[in-house]
Amino acid sequence: MKLQLNGAPIEADSATLSDLLVAQGYGEARVATAVNGAFVPATMRATHTLNDGDQVEVLAPMQGG
């Protein structure tokens, strides 16, 4: 299926957001996620089904001041 990940087109076989994060190398990293502009909490990633054309954003926290 074709997705947008952080604005870049990708081809993925991941059924859920959790599967996509693992496949893209995020694994258990602490990140914030959104699909089609809607926040998806970490507790919902394993059950959040992805669809062709979804826009996925993955944001890592930044340190510094």
N, C-alpha and C positions, 0 to 999 in steps of 0.2 A: 504494500500500500504506500501511497505517496503522502508524506507529511512535511510540514515546515517545522524545523527545530531551531529555535533562536533565529528565525528569519531565513535560514538556509534550507533549500529543498533536500530531502533525504528519501530513500526507499527503505522501508522497514517491514519486518514480519512480526512485529510485537503486537500482541492482542490487547495488552493493558499498559497503562502508563508506567507501572512498576517494571514490567518486562522491557520497555523501551529504555528506561534509565539504566538498567543493567547492561543492555546491549550497547548503549552508547558510552559506557565506561563510568557512569556515575555511581553505580553500585549502591553502597550504603552512605554515600556522601550526604552531608546536611545541606540540602538545597530547598528552595521554594519552587513550586511548579504551578503552571497555569495551562489550561487547554482552552483555546478559542476565547482567551481573555478572562476566563473564570478560574479563580484560585482553586487548586486541588490540594487539600491537606495530605500530609504523609500517610495518615491512617486510611485514606480513601484511594491511594494510588493502585493498590493490588486489584481493586474492583472497578476502577475507572477504565472502561473500554474505549479504545481508540478507533476512529473511523477514517477512511480515506479522505484526505484533504484537511485534516485537523491541523491547527497551528499550536505547537507546544513551545512553551517558554520555560527554561530552567535557569534559575538565578542562584548564584552562590553568594553567601554573605561576605562582605568586605571588611577587613580590619584596618585600623588606622584612625587618625583623628585629625 
